[in-house]
Amino acid sequence: MESWLFLFGVAAIAAFAKNKALFIGVAAVIVIKAIPPLHPWLKTLQGQGINWGVTIISAAIMVPIATGEIGVTELVRVAKSPAGWIAVAMGVLVAVLSARGVGLLASSPEMTVALVFGTIIGVVLFRGIAAGPVIASGMTYVILTVFNLVPAH
């Protein structure tokens, strides 16, 4: 019963915050949970969902290249600017942090609750976007590592 209340609570907060991505995600989990033959999909979603999401995001990022909106000319132009180099560096940093964060989530799934709660607060109170749990988990991993607090499992 507690899990249902938690899920519907998150759905209500997502609806209130008008966060479609979070709402669709929690709604999908509620539907899977509500239909017993689909229960094995919960573990599959937990184990592979982040990889699926990264794949979809990667495909979406490639669309401007595929349509010709972004080409070599734009790459050369951005490579000549300090802002471009900062963007490249941040892309590398976020990719590395996200990889560490996925490892943290895999080894300490309970961290997901705190990250989701923080994401909800960021979305509702600070008008953020719920695209940050993986990045947040990477940043959490770095901080936990610095203070030698990485949970052992």
N, CA, C and O atoms as a GROMACS GRO file, in nm:
protein
  612
    1MET      N    1   0.082  -0.121   0.000
    1MET     CA    2   0.000   0.000   0.000
    1MET      C    3   0.086   0.127   0.000
    1MET      O    4   0.054   0.226  -0.065
    2GLU      N    5   0.196   0.120   0.075
    2GLU     CA    6   0.284   0.237   0.084
    2GLU      C    7   0.340   0.276  -0.053
    2GLU      O    8   0.349   0.394  -0.086
    3SER      N    9   0.377   0.174  -0.134
    3SER     CA   10   0.434   0.205  -0.265
    3SER      C   11   0.331   0.273  -0.355
    3SER      O   12   0.366   0.362  -0.433
    4TRP      N   13   0.204   0.231  -0.345
    4TRP     CA   14   0.098   0.296  -0.424
    4TRP      C   15   0.083   0.442  -0.385
    4TRP      O   16   0.075   0.529  -0.471
    5LEU      N   17   0.080   0.468  -0.254
    5LEU     CA   18   0.066   0.606  -0.207
    5LEU      C   19   0.184   0.692  -0.254
    5LEU      O   20   0.167   0.806  -0.297
    6PHE      N   21   0.303   0.634  -0.245
    6PHE     CA   22   0.423   0.706  -0.288
    6PHE      C   23   0.414   0.737  -0.437
    6PHE      O   24   0.438   0.850  -0.479
    7LEU      N   25   0.380   0.636  -0.518
    7LEU     CA   26   0.370   0.656  -0.663
    7LEU      C   27   0.264   0.760  -0.698
    7LEU      O   28   0.289   0.849  -0.780
    8PHE      N   29   0.147   0.750  -0.637
    8PHE     CA   30   0.042   0.847  -0.668
    8PHE      C   31   0.078   0.985  -0.616
    8PHE      O   32   0.039   1.086  -0.675
    9GLY      N   33   0.152   0.991  -0.505
    9GLY     CA   34   0.200   1.120  -0.455
    9GLY      C   35   0.294   1.186  -0.554
    9GLY      O   36   0.284   1.305  -0.582
   10VAL      N   37   0.387   1.107  -0.608
   10VAL     CA   38   0.480   1.160  -0.708
   10VAL      C   39   0.404   1.202  -0.833
   10VAL      O   40   0.434   1.305  -0.893
   11ALA      N   41   0.304   1.122  -0.873
   11ALA     CA   42   0.223   1.157  -0.991
   11ALA      C   43   0.150   1.289  -0.968
   11ALA      O   44   0.143   1.373  -1.058
   12ALA      N   45   0.096   1.306  -0.848
   12ALA     CA   46   0.024   1.430  -0.817
   12ALA      C   47   0.119   1.550  -0.820
   12ALA      O   48   0.085   1.656  -0.873
   13ILE      N   49   0.238   1.532  -0.764
   13ILE     CA   50   0.336   1.641  -0.765
   13ILE      C   51   0.378   1.672  -0.908
   13ILE      O   52   0.390   1.789  -0.945
   14ALA      N   53   0.399   1.568  -0.989
   14ALA     CA   54   0.438   1.588  -1.129
   14ALA      C   55   0.327   1.662  -1.204
   14ALA      O   56   0.356   1.751  -1.284
   15ALA      N   57   0.202   1.625  -1.179
   15ALA     CA   58   0.090   1.692  -1.245
   15ALA      C   59   0.083   1.838  -1.200
   15ALA      O   60   0.065   1.928  -1.282
   16PHE      N   61   0.096   1.859  -1.070
   16PHE     CA   62   0.093   1.995  -1.016
   16PHE      C   63   0.204   2.081  -1.076
   16PHE      O   64   0.182   2.198  -1.108
   17ALA      N   65   0.322   2.022  -1.090
   17ALA     CA   66   0.437   2.094  -1.142
   17ALA      C   67   0.435   2.101  -1.295
   17ALA      O   68   0.522   2.164  -1.356
   18LYS      N   69   0.335   2.037  -1.356
   18LYS     CA   70   0.324   2.032  -1.502
   18LYS      C   71   0.449   1.974  -1.567
   18LYS      O   72   0.495   2.021  -1.671
   19ASN      N   73   0.503   1.869  -1.502
   19ASN     CA   74   0.621   1.803  -1.554
   19ASN      C   75   0.577   1.675  -1.626
   19ASN      O   76   0.558   1.571  -1.563
   20LYS      N   77   0.562   1.685  -1.757
   20LYS     CA   78   0.509   1.574  -1.836
   20LYS      C   79   0.599   1.451  -1.830
   20LYS      O   80   0.550   1.339  -1.819
   21ALA      N   81   0.730   1.471  -1.838
   21ALA     CA   82   0.822   1.357  -1.839
   21ALA      C   83   0.810   1.276  -1.710
   21ALA      O   84   0.799   1.154  -1.714
   22LEU      N   85   0.813   1.344  -1.597
   22LEU     CA   86   0.801   1.274  -1.469
   22LEU      C   87   0.664   1.209  -1.457
   22LEU      O   88   0.652   1.096  -1.410
   23PHE      N   89   0.559   1.279  -1.499
   23PHE     CA   90   0.424   1.224  -1.490
   23PHE      C   91   0.410   1.099  -1.577
   23PHE      O   92   0.355   0.999  -1.532
   24ILE      N   93   0.458   1.104  -1.700
   24ILE     CA   94   0.449   0.988  -1.789
   24ILE      C   95   0.530   0.872  -1.731
   24ILE      O   96   0.485   0.758  -1.735
   25GLY      N   97   0.647   0.901  -1.679
   25GLY     CA   98   0.729   0.795  -1.619
   25GLY      C   99   0.660   0.727  -1.503
   25GLY      O  100   0.656   0.604  -1.497
   26VAL      N  101   0.607   0.805  -1.410
   26VAL     CA  102   0.541   0.744  -1.294
   26VAL      C  103   0.411   0.677  -1.336
   26VAL      O  104   0.375   0.574  -1.278
   27ALA      N  105   0.341   0.732  -1.433
   27ALA     CA  106   0.218   0.668  -1.482
   27ALA      C  107   0.248   0.532  -1.544
   27ALA      O  108   0.174   0.436  -1.524
   28ALA      N  109   0.357   0.525  -1.619
   28ALA     CA  110   0.396   0.396  -1.679
   28ALA      C  111   0.426   0.293  -1.571
   28ALA      O  112   0.386   0.178  -1.582
   29VAL      N  113   0.495   0.335  -1.468
   29VAL     CA  114   0.526   0.243  -1.358
   29VAL      C  115   0.398   0.200  -1.286
   29VAL      O  116   0.384   0.083  -1.249
   30ILE      N  117   0.306   0.292  -1.266
   30ILE     CA  118   0.178   0.258  -1.202
   30ILE      C  119   0.102   0.155  -1.285
   30ILE      O  120   0.048   0.059  -1.231
   31VAL      N  121   0.099   0.176  -1.417
   31VAL     CA  122   0.029   0.080  -1.504
   31VAL      C  123   0.094  -0.057  -1.497
   31VAL      O  124   0.026  -0.159  -1.484
   32ILE      N  125   0.226  -0.061  -1.505
   32ILE     CA  126   0.296  -0.190  -1.498
   32ILE      C  127   0.271  -0.257  -1.364
   32ILE      O  128   0.250  -0.378  -1.358
   33LYS      N  129   0.272  -0.180  -1.257
   33LYS     CA  130   0.248  -0.234  -1.123
   33LYS      C  131   0.104  -0.285  -1.109
   33LYS      O  132   0.079  -0.382  -1.038
   34ALA      N  133   0.011  -0.220  -1.176
   34ALA     CA  134  -0.132  -0.254  -1.163
   34ALA      C  135  -0.168  -0.383  -1.237
   34ALA      O  136  -0.272  -0.443  -1.208
   35ILE      N  137  -0.086  -0.425  -1.331
   35ILE     CA  138  -0.118  -0.543  -1.412
   35ILE      C  139  -0.017  -0.654  -1.377
   35ILE      O  140   0.095  -0.653  -1.426
   36PRO      N  141  -0.058  -0.749  -1.291
   36PRO     CA  142   0.035  -0.852  -1.241
   36PRO      C  143   0.120  -0.922  -1.348
   36PRO      O  144   0.239  -0.944  -1.323
   37PRO      N  145   0.066  -0.958  -1.465
   37PRO     CA  146   0.154  -1.024  -1.563
   37PRO      C  147   0.270  -0.935  -1.612
   37PRO      O  148   0.368  -0.985  -1.667
   38LEU      N  149   0.258  -0.805  -1.592
   38LEU     CA  150   0.363  -0.713  -1.634
   38LEU      C  151   0.469  -0.689  -1.527
   38LEU      O  152   0.569  -0.621  -1.553
   39HIS      N  153   0.449  -0.742  -1.406
   39HIS     CA  154   0.542  -0.717  -1.296
   39HIS      C  155   0.689  -0.744  -1.330
   39HIS      O  156   0.775  -0.670  -1.284
   40PRO      N  157   0.721  -0.849  -1.410
   40PRO     CA  158   0.863  -0.867  -1.445
   40PRO      C  159   0.923  -0.747  -1.518
   40PRO      O  160   1.045  -0.726  -1.514
   41TRP      N  161   0.840  -0.668  -1.582
   41TRP     CA  162   0.889  -0.550  -1.652
   41TRP      C  163   0.942  -0.444  -1.555
   41TRP      O  164   1.024  -0.360  -1.594
   42LEU      N  165   0.895  -0.446  -1.430
   42LEU     CA  166   0.947  -0.350  -1.333
   42LEU      C  167   1.096  -0.369  -1.313
   42LEU      O  168   1.172  -0.272  -1.313
   43LYS      N  169   1.140  -0.494  -1.297
   43LYS     CA  170   1.284  -0.522  -1.280
   43LYS      C  171   1.361  -0.490  -1.409
   43LYS      O  172   1.472  -0.438  -1.404
   44THR      N  173   1.299  -0.522  -1.523
   44THR     CA  174   1.363  -0.490  -1.651
   44THR      C  175   1.379  -0.339  -1.665
   44THR      O  176   1.485  -0.290  -1.705
   45LEU      N  177   1.273  -0.266  -1.633
   45LEU     CA  178   1.278  -0.120  -1.640
   45LEU      C  179   1.382  -0.064  -1.545
   45LEU      O  180   1.457   0.027  -1.580
   46GLN      N  181   1.387  -0.120  -1.424
   46GLN     CA  182   1.486  -0.074  -1.327
   46GLN      C  183   1.628  -0.100  -1.378
   46GLN      O  184   1.716  -0.015  -1.364
   47GLY      N  185   1.650  -0.215  -1.435
   47GLY     CA  186   1.784  -0.252  -1.480
   47GLY      C  187   1.827  -0.188  -1.610
   47GLY      O  188   1.945  -0.160  -1.629
   48GLN      N  189   1.732  -0.166  -1.702
   48GLN     CA  190   1.767  -0.118  -1.835
   48GLN      C  191   1.714   0.021  -1.869
   48GLN      O  192   1.754   0.080  -1.969
   49GLY      N  193   1.624   0.073  -1.787
   49GLY     CA  194   1.557   0.199  -1.819
   49GLY      C  195   1.650   0.315  -1.844
   49GLY      O  196   1.629   0.393  -1.938
   50ILE      N  197   1.753   0.329  -1.763
   50ILE     CA  198   1.846   0.440  -1.782
   50ILE      C  199   1.917   0.425  -1.916
   50ILE      O  200   1.936   0.524  -1.988
   51ASN      N  201   1.958   0.303  -1.950
   51ASN     CA  202   2.023   0.280  -2.080
   51ASN      C  203   1.929   0.313  -2.195
   51ASN      O  204   1.970   0.373  -2.294
   52TRP      N  205   1.802   0.274  -2.183
   52TRP     CA  206   1.704   0.307  -2.287
   52TRP      C  207   1.689   0.458  -2.300
   52TRP      O  208   1.685   0.512  -2.411
   53GLY      N  209   1.681   0.526  -2.185
   53GLY     CA  210   1.667   0.672  -2.187
   53GLY      C  211   1.786   0.740  -2.252
   53GLY      O  212   1.770   0.833  -2.331
   54VAL      N  213   1.906   0.693  -2.218
   54VAL     CA  214   2.027   0.750  -2.276
   54VAL      C  215   2.028   0.726  -2.427
   54VAL      O  216   2.071   0.813  -2.504
   55THR      N  217   1.981   0.609  -2.470
   55THR     CA  218   1.975   0.579  -2.613
   55THR      C  219   1.880   0.674  -2.685
   55THR      O  220   1.912   0.726  -2.792
   56ILE      N  221   1.763   0.698  -2.625
   56ILE     CA  222   1.666   0.789  -2.686
   56ILE      C  223   1.720   0.932  -2.690
   56ILE      O  224   1.705   1.001  -2.790
   57ILE      N  225   1.783   0.975  -2.580
   57ILE     CA  226   1.841   1.109  -2.577
   57ILE      C  227   1.952   1.121  -2.682
   57ILE      O  228   1.962   1.222  -2.752
   58SER      N  229   2.034   1.017  -2.694
   58SER     CA  230   2.142   1.019  -2.792
   58SER      C  231   2.086   1.031  -2.934
   58SER      O  232   2.138   1.106  -3.016
   59ALA      N  233   1.980   0.957  -2.961
   59ALA     CA  234   1.917   0.965  -3.094
   59ALA      C  235   1.862   1.105  -3.118
   59ALA      O  236   1.878   1.160  -3.227
   60ALA      N  237   1.797   1.163  -3.017
   60ALA     CA  238   1.741   1.298  -3.032
   60ALA      C  239   1.850   1.401  -3.059
   60ALA      O  240   1.829   1.494  -3.137
   61ILE      N  241   1.964   1.385  -2.996
   61ILE     CA  242   2.074   1.478  -3.016
   61ILE      C  243   2.130   1.468  -3.158
   61ILE      O  244   2.181   1.566  -3.212
   62MET      N  245   2.120   1.351  -3.218
   62MET     CA  246   2.173   1.330  -3.353
   62MET      C  247   2.082   1.385  -3.464
   62MET      O  248   2.127   1.399  -3.578
   63VAL      N  249   1.958   1.414  -3.434
   63VAL     CA  250   1.863   1.459  -3.536
   63VAL      C  251   1.910   1.586  -3.608
   63VAL      O  252   1.903   1.590  -3.731
   64PRO      N  253   1.956   1.690  -3.537
   64PRO     CA  254   2.002   1.809  -3.611
   64PRO      C  255   2.119   1.780  -3.707
   64PRO      O  256   2.133   1.845  -3.810
   65ILE      N  257   2.201   1.682  -3.672
   65ILE     CA  258   2.309   1.643  -3.762
   65ILE      C  259   2.250   1.572  -3.884
   65ILE      O  260   2.290   1.599  -3.998
   66ALA      N  261   2.155   1.482  -3.859
   66ALA     CA  262   2.093   1.407  -3.968
   66ALA      C  263   2.015   1.497  -4.063
   66ALA      O  264   2.011   1.472  -4.183
   67THR      N  265   1.954   1.602  -4.010
   67THR     CA  266   1.874   1.692  -4.095
   67THR      C  267   1.959   1.801  -4.160
   67THR      O  268   1.909   1.878  -4.243
   68GLY      N  269   2.086   1.808  -4.123
   68GLY     CA  270   2.174   1.908  -4.182
   68GLY      C  271   2.172   2.042  -4.111
   68GLY      O  272   2.238   2.136  -4.155
   69GLU      N  273   2.096   2.054  -4.002
   69GLU     CA  274   2.092   2.180  -3.927
   69GLU      C  275   2.226   2.210  -3.862
   69GLU      O  276   2.264   2.326  -3.846
   70ILE      N  277   2.298   2.104  -3.825
   70ILE     CA  278   2.431   2.118  -3.765
   70ILE      C  279   2.527   2.037  -3.851
   70ILE      O  280   2.502   1.920  -3.881
   71GLY      N  281   2.637   2.102  -3.889
   71GLY     CA  282   2.736   2.034  -3.971
   71GLY      C  283   2.876   2.068  -3.926
   71GLY      O  284   2.896   2.124  -3.818
   72VAL      N  285   2.972   2.035  -4.009
   72VAL     CA  286   3.112   2.059  -3.978
   72VAL      C  287   3.139   2.209  -3.960
   72VAL      O  288   3.220   2.247  -3.876
   73THR      N  289   3.072   2.292  -4.038
   73THR     CA  290   3.093   2.438  -4.028
   73THR      C  291   3.061   2.486  -3.887
   73THR      O  292   3.136   2.564  -3.828
   74GLU      N  293   2.949   2.439  -3.833
   74GLU     CA  294   2.910   2.480  -3.697
   74GLU      C  295   3.009   2.425  -3.593
   74GLU      O  296   3.040   2.493  -3.495
   75LEU      N  297   3.057   2.305  -3.615
   75LEU     CA  298   3.155   2.246  -3.523
   75LEU      C  299   3.284   2.327  -3.523
   75LEU      O  300   3.340   2.355  -3.417
   76VAL      N  301   3.330   2.365  -3.639
   76VAL     CA  302   3.452   2.446  -3.649
   76VAL      C  303   3.430   2.582  -3.584
   76VAL      O  304   3.516   2.631  -3.511
   77ARG      N  305   3.314   2.644  -3.609
   77ARG     CA  306   3.284   2.775  -3.550
   77ARG      C  307   3.285   2.769  -3.397
   77ARG      O  308   3.344   2.854  -3.331
   78VAL      N  309   3.220   2.668  -3.342
   78VAL     CA  310   3.213   2.657  -3.196
   78VAL      C  311   3.349   2.620  -3.137
   78VAL      O  312   3.379   2.658  -3.024
   79ALA      N  313   3.431   2.547  -3.212
   79ALA     CA  314   3.564   2.509  -3.164
   79ALA      C  315   3.657   2.629  -3.153
   79ALA      O  316   3.759   2.623  -3.084
   80LYS      N  317   3.623   2.739  -3.220
   80LYS     CA  318   3.705   2.860  -3.217
   80LYS      C  319   3.669   2.954  -3.102
   80LYS      O  320   3.734   3.056  -3.084
   81SER      N  321   3.567   2.920  -3.026
   81SER     CA  322   3.523   3.012  -2.921
   81SER      C  323   3.547   2.953  -2.782
   81SER      O  324   3.540   2.832  -2.763
   82PRO      N  325   3.576   3.040  -2.685
   82PRO     CA  326   3.592   2.992  -2.547
   82PRO      C  327   3.465   2.924  -2.496
   82PRO      O  328   3.472   2.824  -2.425
   83ALA      N  329   3.350   2.978  -2.534
   83ALA     CA  330   3.224   2.917  -2.490
   83ALA      C  331   3.212   2.774  -2.544
   83ALA      O  332   3.161   2.686  -2.476
   84GLY      N  333   3.257   2.753  -2.667
   84GLY     CA  334   3.253   2.620  -2.727
   84GLY      C  335   3.340   2.522  -2.650
   84GLY      O  336   3.299   2.409  -2.624
   85TRP      N  337   3.461   2.565  -2.614
   85TRP     CA  338   3.551   2.477  -2.538
   85TRP      C  339   3.496   2.448  -2.398
   85TRP      O  340   3.509   2.337  -2.347
   86ILE      N  341   3.434   2.549  -2.338
   86ILE     CA  342   3.371   2.526  -2.206
   86ILE      C  343   3.257   2.425  -2.222
   86ILE      O  344   3.242   2.336  -2.138
   87ALA      N  345   3.178   2.439  -2.327
   87ALA     CA  346   3.068   2.345  -2.351
   87ALA      C  347   3.119   2.203  -2.372
   87ALA      O  348   3.061   2.107  -2.321
   88VAL      N  349   3.228   2.189  -2.448
   88VAL     CA  350   3.288   2.057  -2.468
   88VAL      C  351   3.335   1.999  -2.335
   88VAL      O  352   3.309   1.882  -2.305
   89ALA      N  353   3.404   2.080  -2.256
   89ALA     CA  354   3.454   2.034  -2.126
   89ALA      C  355   3.338   1.992  -2.034
   89ALA      O  356   3.347   1.890  -1.966
   90MET      N  357   3.232   2.071  -2.033
   90MET     CA  358   3.117   2.036  -1.948
   90MET      C  359   3.048   1.909  -1.999
   90MET      O  360   3.000   1.829  -1.919
   91GLY      N  361   3.044   1.891  -2.130
   91GLY     CA  362   2.989   1.768  -2.186
   91GLY      C  363   3.068   1.647  -2.139
   91GLY      O  364   3.010   1.545  -2.101
   92VAL      N  365   3.201   1.659  -2.143
   92VAL     CA  366   3.287   1.550  -2.096
   92VAL      C  367   3.264   1.526  -1.947
   92VAL      O  368   3.248   1.412  -1.905
   93LEU      N  369   3.263   1.633  -1.869
   93LEU     CA  370   3.245   1.620  -1.724
   93LEU      C  371   3.112   1.554  -1.690
   93LEU      O  372   3.107   1.463  -1.607
   94VAL      N  373   3.005   1.598  -1.753
   94VAL     CA  374   2.873   1.541  -1.726
   94VAL      C  375   2.867   1.394  -1.767
   94VAL      O  376   2.807   1.313  -1.698
   95ALA      N  377   2.929   1.360  -1.879
   95ALA     CA  378   2.930   1.221  -1.923
   95ALA      C  379   3.003   1.132  -1.823
   95ALA      O  380   2.957   1.023  -1.791
   96VAL      N  381   3.117   1.181  -1.773
   96VAL     CA  382   3.194   1.103  -1.676
   96VAL      C  383   3.118   1.093  -1.544
   96VAL      O  384   3.109   0.986  -1.486
   97LEU      N  385   3.062   1.206  -1.498
   97LEU     CA  386   2.985   1.204  -1.373
   97LEU      C  387   2.863   1.113  -1.385
   97LEU      O  388   2.831   1.038  -1.292
   98SER      N  389   2.796   1.119  -1.498
   98SER     CA  390   2.678   1.035  -1.517
   98SER      C  391   2.714   0.888  -1.513
   98SER      O  392   2.639   0.807  -1.457
   99ALA      N  393   2.826   0.851  -1.572
   99ALA     CA  394   2.869   0.710  -1.568
   99ALA      C  395   2.892   0.667  -1.424
   99ALA      O  396   2.854   0.557  -1.384
  100ARG      N  397   2.956   0.752  -1.346
  100ARG     CA  398   2.979   0.719  -1.204
  100ARG      C  399   2.846   0.713  -1.129
  100ARG      O  400   2.826   0.628  -1.042
  101GLY      N  401   2.755   0.804  -1.164
  101GLY     CA  402   2.625   0.807  -1.099
  101GLY      C  403   2.543   0.683  -1.126
  101GLY      O  404   2.476   0.631  -1.037
  102VAL      N  405   2.547   0.634  -1.250
  102VAL     CA  406   2.474   0.511  -1.283
  102VAL      C  407   2.531   0.396  -1.200
  102VAL      O  408   2.456   0.310  -1.153
  103GLY      N  409   2.662   0.394  -1.183
  103GLY     CA  410   2.724   0.292  -1.098
  103GLY      C  411   2.676   0.303  -0.954
  103GLY      O  412   2.649   0.202  -0.890
  104LEU      N  413   2.666   0.426  -0.904
  104LEU     CA  414   2.618   0.447  -0.768
  104LEU      C  415   2.474   0.399  -0.754
  104LEU      O  416   2.440   0.332  -0.656
  105LEU      N  417   2.390   0.432  -0.851
  105LEU     CA  418   2.250   0.388  -0.845
  105LEU      C  419   2.239   0.237  -0.851
  105LEU      O  420   2.153   0.178  -0.785
  106ALA      N  421   2.325   0.174  -0.930
  106ALA     CA  422   2.322   0.028  -0.940
  106ALA      C  423   2.364  -0.037  -0.808
  106ALA      O  424   2.307  -0.138  -0.767
  107SER      N  425   2.464   0.021  -0.742
  107SER     CA  426   2.514  -0.039  -0.618
  107SER      C  427   2.434   0.005  -0.496
  107SER      O  428   2.435  -0.065  -0.394
  108SER      N  429   2.365   0.117  -0.502
  108SER     CA  430   2.288   0.169  -0.389
  108SER      C  431   2.154   0.222  -0.438
  108SER      O  432   2.134   0.343  -0.443
  109PRO      N  433   2.061   0.132  -0.475
  109PRO     CA  434   1.934   0.178  -0.530
  109PRO      C  435   1.855   0.270  -0.436
  109PRO      O  436   1.770   0.347  -0.481
  110GLU      N  437   1.883   0.261  -0.306
  110GLU     CA  438   1.811   0.348  -0.212
  110GLU      C  439   1.843   0.495  -0.234
  110GLU      O  440   1.766   0.582  -0.194
  111MET      N  441   1.956   0.524  -0.298
  111MET     CA  442   1.992   0.662  -0.329
  111MET      C  443   1.892   0.722  -0.427
  111MET      O  444   1.876   0.844  -0.433
  112THR      N  445   1.826   0.637  -0.504
  112THR     CA  446   1.729   0.683  -0.602
  112THR      C  447   1.620   0.765  -0.536
  112THR      O  448   1.576   0.867  -0.591
  113VAL      N  449   1.576   0.722  -0.419
  113VAL     CA  450   1.468   0.792  -0.349
  113VAL      C  451   1.509   0.936  -0.320
  113VAL      O  452   1.432   1.030  -0.346
  114ALA      N  453   1.628   0.954  -0.265
  114ALA     CA  454   1.675   1.090  -0.233
  114ALA      C  455   1.693   1.173  -0.359
  114ALA      O  456   1.659   1.291  -0.361
  115LEU      N  457   1.746   1.111  -0.464
  115LEU     CA  458   1.767   1.185  -0.590
  115LEU      C  459   1.634   1.224  -0.653
  115LEU      O  460   1.620   1.336  -0.704
  116VAL      N  461   1.537   1.134  -0.650
  116VAL     CA  462   1.405   1.166  -0.706
  116VAL      C  463   1.340   1.276  -0.622
  116VAL      O  464   1.280   1.369  -0.678
  117PHE      N  465   1.350   1.266  -0.490
  117PHE     CA  466   1.294   1.369  -0.404
  117PHE      C  467   1.358   1.505  -0.433
  117PHE      O  468   1.289   1.606  -0.443
  118GLY      N  469   1.490   1.506  -0.447
  118GLY     CA  470   1.559   1.630  -0.480
  118GLY      C  471   1.518   1.684  -0.615
  118GLY      O  472   1.502   1.805  -0.633
  119THR      N  473   1.501   1.594  -0.711
  119THR     CA  474   1.458   1.636  -0.845
  119THR      C  475   1.318   1.696  -0.839
  119THR      O  476   1.291   1.798  -0.903
  120ILE      N  477   1.230   1.634  -0.762
  120ILE     CA  478   1.093   1.686  -0.749
  120ILE      C  479   1.096   1.826  -0.686
  120ILE      O  480   1.026   1.916  -0.732
  121ILE      N  481   1.176   1.844  -0.584
  121ILE     CA  482   1.189   1.975  -0.521
  121ILE      C  483   1.240   2.077  -0.623
  121ILE      O  484   1.189   2.188  -0.632
  122GLY      N  485   1.342   2.037  -0.701
  122GLY     CA  486   1.398   2.127  -0.802
  122GLY      C  487   1.296   2.164  -0.908
  122GLY      O  488   1.293   2.278  -0.956
  123VAL      N  489   1.212   2.068  -0.946
  123VAL     CA  490   1.111   2.093  -1.049
  123VAL      C  491   0.999   2.182  -0.994
  123VAL      O  492   0.960   2.280  -1.057
  124VAL      N  493   0.949   2.146  -0.877
  124VAL     CA  494   0.834   2.216  -0.822
  124VAL      C  495   0.870   2.356  -0.769
  124VAL      O  496   0.801   2.453  -0.799
  125LEU      N  497   0.976   2.366  -0.692
  125LEU     CA  498   1.008   2.492  -0.625
  125LEU      C  499   1.096   2.585  -0.709
  125LEU      O  500   1.088   2.707  -0.696
  126PHE      N  501   1.179   2.526  -0.796
  126PHE     CA  502   1.274   2.609  -0.868
  126PHE      C  503   1.254   2.605  -1.019
  126PHE      O  504   1.340   2.652  -1.095
  127ARG      N  505   1.141   2.549  -1.062
  127ARG     CA  506   1.104   2.543  -1.203
  127ARG      C  507   1.211   2.476  -1.289
  127ARG      O  508   1.238   2.517  -1.402
  128GLY      N  509   1.271   2.372  -1.230
  128GLY     CA  510   1.375   2.297  -1.302
  128GLY      C  511   1.313   2.194  -1.396
  128GLY      O  512   1.191   2.189  -1.413
  129ILE      N  513   1.398   2.115  -1.454
  129ILE     CA  514   1.357   2.008  -1.545
  129ILE      C  515   1.406   1.877  -1.487
  129ILE      O  516   1.518   1.868  -1.438
  130ALA      N  517   1.322   1.775  -1.492
  130ALA     CA  518   1.356   1.645  -1.432
  130ALA      C  519   1.447   1.564  -1.522
  130ALA      O  520   1.422   1.446  -1.547
  131ALA      N  521   1.552   1.626  -1.571
  131ALA     CA  522   1.648   1.555  -1.654
  131ALA      C  523   1.775   1.528  -1.576
  131ALA      O  524   1.872   1.477  -1.631
  132GLY      N  525   1.775   1.561  -1.448
  132GLY     CA  526   1.899   1.559  -1.373
  132GLY      C  527   1.929   1.443  -1.282
  132GLY      O  528   2.038   1.443  -1.224
  133PRO      N  529   1.842   1.343  -1.263
  133PRO     CA  530   1.877   1.239  -1.165
  133PRO      C  531   2.008   1.166  -1.194
  133PRO      O  532   2.082   1.137  -1.101
  134VAL      N  533   2.038   1.136  -1.319
  134VAL     CA  534   2.162   1.066  -1.349
  134VAL      C  535   2.282   1.158  -1.323
  134VAL      O  536   2.382   1.116  -1.266
  135ILE      N  537   2.270   1.283  -1.367
  135ILE     CA  538   2.378   1.378  -1.342
  135ILE      C  539   2.391   1.402  -1.191
  135ILE      O  540   2.502   1.406  -1.138
  136ALA      N  541   2.278   1.417  -1.124
  136ALA     CA  542   2.281   1.437  -0.978
  136ALA      C  543   2.346   1.318  -0.910
  136ALA      O  544   2.419   1.334  -0.812
  137SER      N  545   2.318   1.197  -0.959
  137SER     CA  546   2.380   1.079  -0.897
  137SER      C  547   2.531   1.081  -0.918
  137SER      O  548   2.606   1.038  -0.831
  138GLY      N  549   2.575   1.130  -1.033
  138GLY     CA  550   2.719   1.142  -1.057
  138GLY      C  551   2.783   1.244  -0.965
  138GLY      O  552   2.891   1.219  -0.910
  139MET      N  553   2.718   1.356  -0.947
  139MET     CA  554   2.769   1.458  -0.855
  139MET      C  555   2.768   1.405  -0.712
  139MET      O  556   2.861   1.430  -0.635
  140THR      N  557   2.663   1.332  -0.676
  140THR     CA  558   2.655   1.270  -0.544
  140THR      C  559   2.771   1.173  -0.525
  140THR      O  560   2.834   1.171  -0.419
  141TYR      N  561   2.798   1.094  -0.628
  141TYR     CA  562   2.909   0.998  -0.622
  141TYR      C  563   3.040   1.070  -0.593
  141TYR      O  564   3.118   1.026  -0.508
  142VAL      N  565   3.066   1.181  -0.663
  142VAL     CA  566   3.190   1.255  -0.642
  142VAL      C  567   3.200   1.306  -0.499
  142VAL      O  568   3.303   1.292  -0.433
  143ILE      N  569   3.092   1.366  -0.450
  143ILE     CA  570   3.093   1.419  -0.313
  143ILE      C  571   3.109   1.307  -0.211
  143ILE      O  572   3.187   1.320  -0.116
  144LEU      N  573   3.037   1.196  -0.231
  144LEU     CA  574   3.049   1.082  -0.139
  144LEU      C  575   3.190   1.025  -0.142
  144LEU      O  576   3.243   0.983  -0.039
  145THR      N  577   3.251   1.022  -0.260
  145THR     CA  578   3.388   0.971  -0.272
  145THR      C  579   3.486   1.063  -0.200
  145THR      O  580   3.575   1.016  -0.129
  146VAL      N  581   3.470   1.194  -0.217
  146VAL     CA  582   3.559   1.290  -0.152
  146VAL      C  583   3.554   1.273   0.000
  146VAL      O  584   3.657   1.280   0.067
  147PHE      N  585   3.434   1.250   0.054
  147PHE     CA  586   3.417   1.236   0.198
  147PHE      C  587   3.419   1.090   0.243
  147PHE      O  588   3.388   1.060   0.358
  148ASN      N  589   3.456   1.001   0.152
  148ASN     CA  590   3.467   0.858   0.182
  148ASN      C  591   3.337   0.802   0.241
  148ASN      O  592   3.338   0.730   0.341
  149LEU      N  593   3.225   0.837   0.179
  149LEU     CA  594   3.094   0.795   0.227
  149LEU      C  595   3.018   0.708   0.128
  149LEU      O  596   2.898   0.689   0.144
  150VAL      N  597   3.084   0.656   0.024
  150VAL     CA  598   3.016   0.573  -0.075
  150VAL      C  599   2.961   0.450  -0.006
  150VAL      O  600   3.036   0.376   0.058
  151PRO      N  601   2.828   0.426  -0.017
  151PRO     CA  602   2.769   0.310   0.050
  151PRO      C  603   2.830   0.180  -0.001
  151PRO      O  604   2.848   0.161  -0.122
  152ALA      N  605   2.860   0.091   0.091
  152ALA     CA  606   2.916  -0.040   0.054
  152ALA      C  607   2.803  -0.141   0.039
  152ALA      O  608   2.716  -0.151   0.125
  153HIS      N  609   2.805  -0.215  -0.071
  153HIS     CA  610   2.705  -0.321  -0.094
  153HIS      C  611   2.773  -0.443  -0.144
  153HIS      O  612   2.707  -0.544  -0.169
   0.00000   0.00000   0.00000
